[in-house]
Amino acid sequence: TRRGSSQAMRRPTSRMDFEAEASASPPKRKEGDASVVLAPPQRRSFLRELLLHSSFSVLIIVLIVLALRRPAAKTNLRNTTTQPPQPPPQRASPPPQRASPQTAPPERRVREETDEYSTLAVDELEIVVASLRRKVAATRQSGAVMETDKKARAQIAELQKATKRLLKLQYGPGPTYDLALRLAFRGEALGDVRIRTANVDDVPHAIHVFLHNTLARGGATTKPWKAAFHRNAGHVLQAFVRTPDAFGLSFQEYSPAFPHKKYTLGFAGRPGGPEFYVSTLDNTRNHGPGSQGSRTEADSCFAKVIHGFDVIDAVKSQQPANPEKAGFISDPADFVNILGVDLLTDDDDETNSERTTTTTGKKNPRLHRRKKV
């Protein structure tokens, strides 16, 4: 074998060997031609080997790249699993101020203090409320349906929010207020009719209109003020209020939680006020939504009688009425005059409890007279 292999590897030395090799070799290249000319079988084998080596090289490069990227991905995954994301830094809130036991209001009232009206004084709030009343009244006069119109509902909500704040500053925290109407007929006192307003969350605008027109505020005591029941109809006792700064409702504020039952107070007119009436019958259907020629509006109901029902019954039965004029009385001598309206309050402003009389039946000495005419 070694001998055969050595003979196969031996270079040709004879002339015949050179001629045989020359006949089998490819044609010579031209001068200046640097390209190598290969026979077709040799060219195909050369290209096959070149592609094979290139494929192996590309495969090796891809494997190397993947091997280098895999540890980084594992490291990132490890970091994300072991270190949860940190929440964004929050601003440090100021320490809460501790309210005194005498001024600490309930939780509902604390939330009300955070609105844009909580920092305004009474005089400033009165200006804001008056401006909002005019806007609502202008929207109603434009023909908008106040119960369904989006713009009207937004304006009403803003007016109610500001009015609730004003009521709290002027008359106490509420949510209801007790008042006494001192009545006289033909020079003789009939006694007090004590009423309690609805919840300020239901009809704050109507409550504010009534309290403003009947209770003395600032210089209102120096202005002429007169109020009297001048109509004795079959279903209501209607009273007028005459004072220079009196005003009526900007819209027909009504709450189904406070309907026109017997011995409730409502505003007369559309829009109502400042005249009001006491229902001597159940007027839920007559004065409720969709009444008095309207499809949606209702008379505003804002208070109810809690004491003095006999006085109301006496006025209905004794005051002369004129059925031909829908119960309106022509002779002022037959008016039942309202001598004054008093806001009932205790020293601690707890206005929601029964406090108009003491346990002995005598008049409560803490009764605070707000208006005397």
C-alpha positions as CSV (number, residue, x, y, z in Angstrom):
1,T,0.0,0.0,0.0
2,R,2.8,2.4,0.9
3,R,4.5,1.7,-2.4
4,G,1.3,2.3,-4.4
5,S,0.6,5.5,-2.7
6,S,4.1,6.8,-3.3
7,Q,3.8,5.9,-6.9
8,A,0.4,7.7,-7.1
9,M,1.8,10.8,-5.5
10,R,4.9,10.8,-7.7
11,R,5.1,13.7,-10.2
12,P,5.3,12.8,-13.9
13,T,8.8,12.7,-15.2
14,S,8.5,11.2,-18.7
15,R,7.4,13.1,-21.8
16,M,4.3,10.9,-22.2
17,D,3.2,11.7,-18.7
18,F,3.5,15.4,-19.4
19,E,1.5,15.1,-22.6
20,A,-1.2,13.1,-20.8
21,E,-1.4,15.7,-18.1
22,A,-1.5,18.6,-20.5
23,S,-4.3,17.0,-22.5
24,A,-6.4,16.6,-19.3
25,S,-5.7,20.0,-17.8
26,P,-8.0,23.0,-18.6
27,P,-7.1,25.6,-21.3
28,K,-4.4,28.1,-20.4
29,R,-5.5,31.6,-19.5
30,K,-4.7,34.7,-21.4
31,E,-2.1,37.2,-20.4
32,G,-3.5,39.8,-18.1
33,D,-6.5,37.7,-17.1
34,A,-6.5,37.3,-13.3
35,S,-9.6,35.1,-13.2
36,V,-9.3,31.4,-12.8
37,V,-11.2,29.4,-15.4
38,L,-12.6,26.2,-14.1
39,A,-14.2,23.3,-15.9
40,P,-18.0,22.9,-15.3
41,P,-17.7,19.9,-12.9
42,Q,-15.0,21.6,-10.9
43,R,-16.9,24.9,-10.8
44,R,-20.0,23.3,-9.4
45,S,-18.0,21.5,-6.7
46,F,-16.3,24.7,-5.8
47,L,-19.6,26.6,-5.4
48,R,-21.0,23.8,-3.4
49,E,-18.2,23.8,-0.9
50,L,-18.3,27.7,-0.7
51,L,-22.0,27.7,0.1
52,L,-21.5,24.9,2.7
53,H,-18.8,26.8,4.5
54,S,-20.8,30.0,4.4
55,S,-23.9,28.3,5.9
56,F,-21.8,26.9,8.7
57,S,-20.3,30.3,9.4
58,V,-23.6,32.0,9.5
59,L,-25.0,29.3,11.8
60,I,-22.1,29.7,14.2
61,I,-22.5,33.5,14.3
62,V,-26.2,33.2,15.1
63,L,-25.6,30.7,17.9
64,I,-22.9,33.0,19.4
65,V,-25.3,36.0,19.3
66,L,-28.1,34.0,20.9
67,A,-25.7,32.8,23.6
68,L,-24.7,36.3,24.4
69,R,-28.2,37.7,24.6
70,R,-29.7,34.9,26.7
71,P,-27.9,35.7,30.0
72,A,-28.9,39.4,29.7
73,A,-32.6,38.4,29.3
74,K,-32.4,36.1,32.3
75,T,-30.8,38.9,34.3
76,N,-33.5,41.3,33.4
77,L,-36.2,38.8,34.3
78,R,-34.5,38.1,37.6
79,N,-34.4,41.8,38.3
80,T,-38.1,42.3,37.5
81,T,-39.2,39.4,39.6
82,T,-37.2,40.3,42.7
83,Q,-37.7,44.1,42.6
84,P,-41.3,45.2,42.2
85,P,-41.9,48.5,40.6
86,Q,-41.8,51.4,43.0
87,P,-44.9,53.7,43.2
88,P,-44.5,57.3,42.2
89,P,-43.6,59.6,45.1
90,Q,-46.6,61.4,46.6
91,R,-46.7,64.9,47.9
92,A,-46.8,65.1,51.6
93,S,-50.2,66.3,52.8
94,P,-50.4,68.8,55.6
95,P,-51.3,67.4,59.0
96,P,-55.1,67.5,59.7
97,Q,-56.3,70.3,62.0
98,R,-58.0,69.1,65.1
99,A,-61.5,70.7,65.4
100,S,-62.7,71.7,68.9
101,P,-65.6,69.6,70.3
102,Q,-68.0,72.6,70.1
103,T,-67.3,73.4,66.4
104,A,-66.7,69.9,65.0
105,P,-69.6,69.3,62.5
106,P,-70.8,65.9,61.3
107,E,-69.0,64.1,58.4
108,R,-71.6,65.3,55.9
109,R,-71.0,69.0,56.8
110,V,-67.2,68.5,56.7
111,R,-67.5,67.5,53.1
112,E,-69.5,70.6,52.3
113,E,-66.7,72.8,53.6
114,T,-64.4,71.7,50.7
115,D,-66.3,73.4,47.9
116,E,-65.4,76.8,46.3
117,Y,-67.9,78.6,48.5
118,S,-66.4,77.5,51.8
119,T,-64.0,80.5,52.1
120,L,-66.6,83.2,51.2
121,A,-68.1,85.5,53.7
122,V,-71.9,86.1,54.0
123,D,-71.8,89.4,52.0
124,E,-69.8,87.7,49.2
125,L,-72.1,84.7,49.1
126,E,-75.1,86.9,48.9
127,I,-73.7,88.5,45.7
128,V,-72.9,85.1,44.2
129,V,-76.3,83.7,45.0
130,A,-78.0,86.8,43.6
131,S,-76.0,86.4,40.3
132,L,-76.9,82.7,40.1
133,R,-80.6,83.5,40.7
134,R,-80.6,85.9,37.8
135,K,-79.0,83.3,35.5
136,V,-81.5,80.7,36.3
137,A,-84.4,83.1,35.9
138,A,-83.1,84.1,32.5
139,T,-82.9,80.5,31.4
140,R,-86.5,79.9,32.5
141,Q,-87.6,83.0,30.7
142,S,-86.0,81.7,27.5
143,G,-88.5,78.9,27.4
144,A,-86.3,76.1,28.6
145,V,-87.9,73.1,30.4
146,M,-86.1,73.5,33.7
147,E,-86.8,69.9,34.8
148,T,-85.0,68.3,31.7
149,D,-82.8,70.9,30.1
150,K,-79.1,70.1,30.7
151,K,-78.0,73.7,30.9
152,A,-80.8,74.6,33.3
153,R,-80.1,71.6,35.5
154,A,-76.4,72.6,35.8
155,Q,-77.3,76.1,36.7
156,I,-79.9,75.0,39.3
157,A,-77.3,72.6,40.9
158,E,-74.8,75.5,41.2
159,L,-77.5,77.8,42.7
160,Q,-78.5,75.1,45.2
161,K,-75.0,74.4,46.3
162,A,-74.2,78.1,46.9
163,T,-77.6,78.7,48.7
164,K,-77.0,75.8,51.1
165,R,-73.8,77.4,52.2
166,L,-75.4,80.8,52.6
167,L,-78.2,79.3,54.7
168,K,-75.7,77.7,57.0
169,L,-73.9,80.9,57.6
170,Q,-77.0,83.0,58.1
171,Y,-79.3,80.8,60.0
172,G,-77.4,77.9,61.4
173,P,-76.3,74.4,60.3
174,G,-79.8,73.1,59.7
175,P,-80.8,70.8,58.0
176,T,-84.2,72.3,58.9
177,Y,-85.3,75.5,60.6
178,D,-88.2,76.2,62.9
179,L,-90.1,79.5,62.8
180,A,-93.1,81.1,64.6
181,L,-95.6,83.2,62.8
182,R,-97.4,85.6,65.2
183,L,-101.0,86.3,63.9
184,A,-103.6,88.8,64.8
185,F,-107.1,89.4,63.6
186,R,-109.1,92.6,64.0
187,G,-106.7,93.8,66.7
188,E,-106.6,90.6,68.7
189,A,-103.8,88.1,68.9
190,L,-104.6,84.7,67.6
191,G,-101.4,83.0,68.8
192,D,-98.4,81.5,67.1
193,V,-98.3,79.2,64.2
194,R,-95.0,77.3,64.3
195,I,-93.6,75.8,61.1
196,R,-90.6,73.7,60.2
197,T,-88.9,74.0,56.9
198,A,-88.1,71.1,54.6
199,N,-84.6,69.7,54.5
200,V,-82.2,72.2,52.9
201,D,-80.9,69.4,50.7
202,D,-84.3,69.2,49.0
203,V,-85.4,72.8,48.4
204,P,-82.7,75.2,49.5
205,H,-83.7,77.9,47.1
206,A,-87.3,78.0,48.3
207,I,-86.2,78.0,51.9
208,H,-83.8,80.9,51.3
209,V,-86.5,82.9,49.6
210,F,-88.9,82.5,52.5
211,L,-86.3,83.3,55.2
212,H,-85.0,86.3,53.3
213,N,-88.5,87.8,52.9
214,T,-89.7,87.1,56.4
215,L,-86.7,87.4,58.8
216,A,-84.8,90.6,59.5
217,R,-81.2,90.7,58.2
218,G,-78.9,93.7,58.5
219,G,-80.9,96.9,57.9
220,A,-84.1,95.1,56.9
221,T,-85.7,96.1,60.2
222,T,-85.7,99.8,59.2
223,K,-87.6,99.1,56.0
224,P,-91.3,99.0,55.7
225,W,-92.5,95.4,56.1
226,K,-96.1,94.1,56.0
227,A,-97.5,90.6,55.7
228,A,-101.0,89.3,56.0
229,F,-103.4,86.5,54.9
230,H,-105.6,88.2,52.3
231,R,-107.2,85.1,50.7
232,N,-109.4,82.5,52.2
233,A,-110.1,80.0,49.5
234,G,-111.5,76.5,49.9
235,H,-108.1,74.8,49.7
236,V,-105.5,77.4,50.9
237,L,-105.0,80.4,53.1
238,Q,-102.8,82.8,51.0
239,A,-100.6,85.6,52.4
240,F,-98.7,88.4,50.8
241,V,-95.3,89.8,51.9
242,R,-94.5,93.4,51.0
243,T,-91.0,94.7,51.6
244,P,-88.6,96.5,49.2
245,D,-86.0,93.8,49.1
246,A,-88.4,90.9,48.8
247,F,-88.0,88.6,45.8
248,G,-89.6,85.4,44.5
249,L,-88.4,82.1,43.1
250,S,-86.1,82.0,40.0
251,F,-87.6,78.6,39.1
252,Q,-90.2,76.2,40.4
253,E,-88.1,74.2,42.9
254,Y,-90.0,71.1,44.0
255,S,-89.0,67.9,45.7
256,P,-91.2,64.8,45.7
257,A,-90.0,64.1,49.2
258,F,-92.0,67.1,50.4
259,P,-95.4,67.1,48.7
260,H,-98.3,69.5,49.2
261,K,-100.1,67.7,52.0
262,K,-102.5,69.4,54.4
263,Y,-100.9,72.1,56.7
264,T,-97.9,72.5,54.4
265,L,-96.6,75.8,53.0
266,G,-96.0,76.6,49.4
267,F,-95.3,79.6,47.1
268,A,-98.2,81.0,45.0
269,G,-97.6,81.8,41.4
270,R,-95.5,80.6,38.5
271,P,-92.8,81.4,39.2
272,G,-93.8,81.5,42.9
273,G,-93.2,84.0,45.6
274,P,-92.9,86.1,47.6
275,E,-96.6,85.3,48.3
276,F,-97.1,82.0,50.0
277,Y,-100.0,79.9,51.3
278,V,-100.9,77.2,53.8
279,S,-102.8,74.2,52.4
280,T,-106.0,73.5,54.2
281,L,-106.5,70.4,52.2
282,D,-104.3,67.8,50.6
283,N,-103.1,69.6,47.4
284,T,-100.6,67.0,46.3
285,R,-102.4,66.6,42.9
286,N,-103.6,70.2,42.5
287,H,-100.3,71.8,43.1
288,G,-97.9,69.0,42.3
289,P,-96.0,68.3,39.1
290,G,-98.0,68.8,35.9
291,S,-100.6,71.1,37.6
292,Q,-101.9,74.6,37.1
293,G,-101.6,74.3,33.3
294,S,-98.0,73.1,33.2
295,R,-96.8,69.7,32.0
296,T,-93.8,69.5,34.3
297,E,-93.8,72.3,36.8
298,A,-95.2,72.3,40.4
299,D,-95.7,74.8,43.2
300,S,-92.7,74.9,45.5
301,C,-93.5,73.3,48.9
302,F,-91.0,74.4,51.5
303,A,-92.4,74.0,55.1
304,K,-95.1,72.4,57.2
305,V,-97.0,73.4,60.3
306,I,-95.9,71.7,63.5
307,H,-97.9,73.6,66.1
308,G,-100.9,75.9,66.0
309,F,-103.2,73.8,63.9
310,D,-106.2,75.2,65.8
311,V,-105.1,78.7,64.7
312,I,-105.1,77.7,61.1
313,D,-108.5,76.2,61.4
314,A,-109.9,79.3,63.2
315,V,-108.7,81.6,60.4
316,K,-110.3,79.3,57.8
317,S,-113.6,79.3,59.6
318,Q,-113.8,82.9,60.8
319,Q,-112.1,85.0,58.2
320,P,-114.7,86.3,55.6
321,A,-114.2,84.9,52.1
322,N,-115.4,86.0,48.8
323,P,-116.1,83.0,46.5
324,E,-116.8,85.3,43.6
325,K,-113.2,86.5,43.7
326,A,-111.6,83.1,44.3
327,G,-111.4,83.8,48.0
328,F,-109.5,87.1,47.8
329,I,-110.6,89.6,50.5
330,S,-111.2,93.2,49.5
331,D,-111.4,94.9,52.9
332,P,-108.0,95.2,54.6
333,A,-109.8,95.2,58.0
334,D,-110.5,91.5,57.4
335,F,-106.9,90.6,56.8
336,V,-105.2,88.3,59.2
337,N,-102.0,90.2,59.9
338,I,-98.7,88.5,60.4
339,L,-97.1,90.7,63.2
340,G,-93.7,89.0,62.9
341,V,-91.8,85.9,62.1
342,D,-89.4,84.5,64.6
343,L,-86.6,82.1,64.1
344,L,-86.6,79.6,67.0
345,T,-83.1,78.7,68.2
346,D,-81.3,77.4,71.2
347,D,-78.0,78.6,72.5
348,D,-76.1,75.8,70.8
349,D,-78.0,76.3,67.5
350,E,-79.6,72.8,67.7
351,T,-82.6,73.8,65.6
352,N,-83.9,70.4,64.8
353,S,-85.6,69.4,68.1
354,E,-88.9,70.4,69.6
355,R,-88.1,73.5,71.7
356,T,-90.9,76.0,71.1
357,T,-92.3,75.5,74.6
358,T,-90.9,74.3,77.9
359,T,-92.1,71.2,79.7
360,T,-94.5,73.3,81.7
361,G,-96.2,74.6,78.6
362,K,-94.8,78.1,79.0
363,K,-93.1,80.0,76.2
364,N,-89.4,79.1,75.9
365,P,-87.4,82.0,77.2
366,R,-84.7,81.3,74.7
367,L,-87.1,82.2,71.8
368,H,-85.2,84.6,69.6
369,R,-87.2,87.4,68.0
370,R,-85.7,88.2,64.6
371,K,-88.5,90.5,63.3
372,K,-91.0,92.7,65.0
373,V,-93.4,94.9,63.1
